[in-house]
Amino acid sequence: MTLQVLVSETVLMNLWVRLLWLLLTAQRRGLLSLPRESSMLNFRVWPHDLDLSLHMNNGRYLTLMDLGRLDIMVRSGLWREVLRHKWTPIASAITIRFQRELRLFQKFRLDTKLLCWDASLVVMEQIFIVDGGPRDGQVAARALFKGGLYDRKERKFIEIARLMALLGVLETSPPATTEVEAFLHADDQLKQTGRV
């Protein structure tokens, strides 16, 4: 077995361990009431999270963001409906701003919060926050995510109003902030460019 294969298998195993940990500890973290409450997950940078610069690999941020969004679905009760209907979570756009590196063994927290939504897609904010040490509380990275739940049989995104009704939420979306508007505009421009 080559070293590259061994490293790849170790990294994959670590992702499965983190996923299993998330699912096993979800009940202990309690239910989430959307849209006001956010997910807060604690992590540590392990050797297989590092890139050649010896800080957390930029791709690992996106992978951990998946866990933050999954935590929201599981703890809000939405995951039961996702499994029952065989819906697929789909990311349609992500932007991330790296502000400070996360180094080996550094503890950090990932906060995931629902910001706003339209007919079929939501926008979430996901923030990586240093936990402990001289940089405690500082933001390491901040991201905006746009996506939804896709029904492969119907070949369309599930309406957010339907998802909110399943959770007993009757609220309308808060207005998009300036940052969210810029993110959505940039995504729309990229989408239009891709159609040429």
N, C-alpha and C positions, 0 to 999 in steps of 0.2 A: 504494500500500500504506500503510495507516495505521500510526502508531507502535505502537499496541497489538498489531496483528498481527505487526509486526516483532519486538517484545519477546517475544511468545508463541513465535514460531518460534525465536528465539535461545535462550530457556530450554529449549524442547523439544530443540533440537540439543545443548545442553550436557548434558542428561540422557542422550541417546544416546551422546555422547562418553564420559561417565563409565561407562556400561554397557559400551561397547566396551573401554575401558581395563581395567575389572575382568576381563573375559573374557580379554583378551590377556595380562594379567600374572598370572593365577591360577597358572599352572604355576611361575612364578618364585617366588611366595610359598610354594609347597610344599603337600603334602597335609596335611589336618587329620584328626586322630584324635578322633572324637566318643566320648563326650560331654565329655572333659576339656579339649581345646584350643579356643581361641576365635579368631575372626577379628579382625584388626586392620587397618583401612584408613585411609590418610592422605588428607586433603582440605585444600582451602583455600577460603575464602569469596570468591566472585567477585561482580562487580557484579549479575549476574542472579539471585543468591541472596538479594538484599536486599529488604526490604519498605520501607514509607514511613518507618519509624523508623530506617532505615539499619543494621539488623542482620539476621542471617539470618532469613528468613521461617519461621514455625513449620511451614508445610506442607513446606518443604524438608527439615526434620529427618525427617519421615515417609518422604519419597522416598529419602533416603540410607539410612535404616534398611532399606528394601527391598534395597539393594545389599549391606548387611552380611549379611542372611539369605541372599541369593543366593550370596555368597562362601562361606558355610558349605556350601551345597548343592553348589557346583561343586568345591570343594577336598576335600570328604569323599568325592566320587565319587557322591553321591546324584543329581546332576543328570542323569547318563546314564540312570538308571532313570526319572526324571521325564519326560524326553524320549521314552524308549522306550514308556512306558505312557500318555503324553499326560495325565499328572496335572497338576492346577492348584494352585499354592500359594494358600492362602486365609488372610487375616488375619481372626480373629473378634473380637479385642479388643486394644486398645493403650491404655496409660496412659503419660503422659510428664510429667516434672517439670522445668521450665526453671529453672536455677539462676543462670547467667551468660550474658550475650549474647555472640554471636560476631559480630565486626565485620569490615568489608571487609578482605580479604587475610589475615585471621587463619588460621593453620594449625591444624588440629585432627585428632584421631584418633577413629575410631568403633570401639569394642570390642563385639563381639557374642558372647554365650556362651549355650549351652544350659543351662538351670537344672534342669528336671524335665519329666516328661511323664506323661500318663495313657494310656488305651487308644488314643485317636486324635488327641490334640492335644499340642503341646509348649508350654512357656513358656520364652522367651528374655529375657535382660537385654541392653539396648543402651545404651552409655554414650558420650557425646560428651565428649572430653577436650581441653582447650586444649594446643596444642603450640608452645611457644616464648613469648618475651616475659615480662613480669613476672607473668603468671598461669599460667605453664607448669605443667602437671599438674593444674590445677583442673578439676573437673567442670562442664561447661556445661549438660548435660541428661542425665537418666537416664530410661530407659523400660523397661516390661515389655510383652512381646508374647505373645499366645496365638494359635496357628493350627495349620494342618496342610496335608496334601496331599489334594486332593479328586479322586476318580475320577468324572468326569461320566457315564460309561457306567453305572457301578454305582450312581451317585447316593448316594455315601457317602464319608466320610473313610477314608483308608488307615490300617490299624492300625499303631501305632508299633512294635510288636514285629516286624512284617513289614519295616518300613523299617530297623530296627536289624539284623535278620538279613541284609538285603541288604548292609549295611556291615560285617558280621562282628562286630557289637557284641552281647555277651551280658549286659550289665549291666542291672540294674533301676534305675528312677528314684530319684534322691536324694529325700529328703523335702522337701516344699515349705517354704520359709522363712515367717516371719510375714508379710512383705511380699507374698509370692506368694499366700498364703492370703487376705489382704485383697483383693488384686487379683481373684482368682478369685471371691470372694464378691460383690464389687461388680459384676463382669460378670454373675454369675448373677442378681443383683437387677435389673439393667437388662434382661436377657433376659426375666425374668418380667413386668416392667412393660410391655414391648413386646408381650406376648401378650394384654393386656387389650383 
